[in-house]
Amino acid sequence: MNISGLPGAEAVGYLRALLGARTARLRSAVRQRDRGASAVELAVITAVLVAIAIALLAVIKTFVTNQSNQINSNTPAGGNSPG
């Protein structure tokens, strides 16, 4: 049926094009269901690596602080090292 001469035909054509594009996009999304899972896995791996880096930083900071305190406690009150 040709509706090009009827009032509102442009709106109907636009609606058809819009619905066709949305339908194609939905079909494409259904075919690519696994993409969301990959993003979640990547986010979890990143979070684990950040947590490991923070823990390592805390261990290094504690070690450096302990060594610094040990050096300060072995230094004479005048600040000059024996020798």
N, C-alpha and C positions, 0 to 999 in steps of 0.2 A: 504494500500500500504506500503510495506516494503522498507524504504530508507536507511537502515543501510549500504549498500555497496556503496552508492553514495558519491561523494566528498561533504564535507560540512555537512554531516549527523549529526555530533556532534554539530555543530553550530545550526542546526535546532532543535535538541533535547533540547539544552540549551534554545533557544528562546521559545519553547513550555512550558518548565518548568517555565521560568520567567514570561511569559504571564499568565500562570495558577495561579501562586502565586499572581500576581498583581490583577487578576480578583477576586480571593477569598478575598483579602484584601479590594478591592473596595466594594464588596458585604457586607462584615462585617461592613464597615464604613457606608454604606447606612442604614443598620439595626440599627445602634447605633447613629442616628442623634442627639439624646437628650444629648449626653455627652458634646458637645460643649456648649450648653445652661447652663448646670450645672456649667461649669467652669466660664462662664461669670457672672452668679449669684454669685458665690463664690468670684470673684474678686470685684464685686460691694459691696457686704456685707463687705469685708475686707477694702475697701476704706472708706466706711461710718464709720466703727469702728475706723480706724486710724484718720479720721477727728474729731470724737467725742473726742478721746484721746488728740489730739492736742488742741482742744478748752478747754477742762478741764484743761490741763496743763497751758494754758494762763490765765485762771480765777484764778487758784491757785497762779501763779506767781504774778499777779496783787494784789491779796489779801495780800500775804506775803510782797510785796514791800510797800504797803500802811501801813501795821501794823509796818513794820520796820521804815518807815519815821515818823510815829506817836510816836514811842518809842524814836527815836532820837530827835524829837522836844520837848519832855517832859523832857529830861535829862538835868540837869544844865551844864553850860559851863565847869566846872571842871571835869565832868565825874562821880562825886560821887552822888549817889541818896540821896535824903533827908531822914533823919531818925535818 
